[in-house]
């Protein structure tokens, strides 16, 4: 009976909040694509923190985020300042995607999260 019940469960659960690949500018500047773990941030913060207070638009692909913005304390740089969270000197923590990844939103079950490409 228990084996029958377990066989009905899916092999992999889909991610509720997927990973976001940012590659509009990264590879053009000689960096790997950024893997932003939306799910990880979403379980810790309400939507309004990033999508209102930090200025991220609510539509995928609508944000023109460049490294200078982050260094200047905008977008990700509001928290990734070396005190609240790691700073921009830790490039590989964000720029962890495989070369050629298109920008977009992918399920965490497909990407296995940041740095595991």
N, C-alpha and C positions, 0 to 999 in steps of 0.2 A: 504494500500500500504506500509506504513512504517513498520507495523508489519510483513508483508511478507518479507521485506528486512532484518529485524532484525533476523528473524528465520533462515536465511541462514548463519549467522555468527557462527563460532565454539564456543562451550561453554567455552573452555579453549584454549588460544593461546599457542602453544609450545614455549619453551624458545629458543632463538637464540644461546645463549651461556650457556651450561649446567653447573651443579655443578659437581665437581670432588670429589669423595670419595677416601681418602688416608687411607688405612687400611692394608698395607703390614706389618708394624711394630707396629702400635698403640696398638692393643688389646694384642699382645704378650707382650707388656710392661705395661699392666694393664690400658691403657687409652682407651677412646671411640675413634672411627674413626674420622678423620679430614674431615670436609666438606669445601672444597675450592670453593667459589663462583666465578668461572671463569668469568661468565657474568659480575659481579660487577667490577672486575678488568679490564676486556676488554673494558668496556665503558669509562674507565678513562685513560687507557694507551694503547699505540700501542704494538703490539705483540713483537716487538724487545726488549722492555724494559725487559721483563721477559725471553723471549726465546733466547736472545742474551747476553744482559748485565748482567743478573742475573744467567745465566747458565742452565736454564730449557730446556731439550730436547723437541722437538716438537712432540714426539710420546707418547701417553698415556701409562703409566706404565714403561716408560724408565728411570725415575728419582728415584734414591735411596736416598730419603730424610729422614734423621734422626734428632731427636731433637738436638743433639750436633751440627749438621751443622747449624741449625737455631740460636742456642745460640752463635755460633762462627761468626755469621754475613753472612752466606752463604744462598743462595736460599731466602726463605721468610724473613730471618733475616736481609737482606739488608735494608728492609723498616720497618719491625716489630722490631724496636729497642728501642721503648719507646719514641721516638721523632717524627719520621715521621709517624708512626702508633703504635698501642698498642704493648706492649712487650710480651715476653713469660710467664710472670707471670699471664697473663689472659688466662689460659689453656682452660676454657670452651667456649671461643669465637671461637676457632678453633676445638677443640675436642668436637664436638656437635652432632655427629651421633649416631644412634642406634647401639647397640652391634650387631655384626654379619653382618653388611653391607659389601658386597664385594667391593674391589677396582674397580673403573671404573668411567665413565662419565654418568651422568643422567641428563635428562632435568629438568630445574628449575621448570617447572609446575608439575613435579612428586615429587620433594623433598621439595618444598616451601622455598628453601633457607636455609642458615645456622641456626642452633639452633631450627628449627621447626619440629623436627622428632617426 
